[in-house]
């Protein structure tokens, strides 16, 4: 069995232009693979649990569930 040669990433931010820019930057990095994007913490939490990414790029100031609340939920 071979190990994957990249880290998986989820972007969670309520600003669509920032998510788009970050996703375009990740396309240039062969060591990183974007799994998903979310526009709020609730969506992000569900995606993180479902996909188990290696990295999460997370906005701390978001409506509904902010980044701090999301991290605490993931820790549980």
C-alpha angles and dihedrals in degrees: 000000000000126000120238113257096214141058118240119232138196121194117210116184135128093224111086095199092055092048090049093049093048092047090051091050091050090056088068093055113079090189091062129062121191110224101178149335130226132191097208142022095259092057091041093053091052091048093047092051092045098045104028095213124200091227136024122198101205135185110218095204110061136133121256101013113015124211095264093052090047093052091049090051091050091050090058 
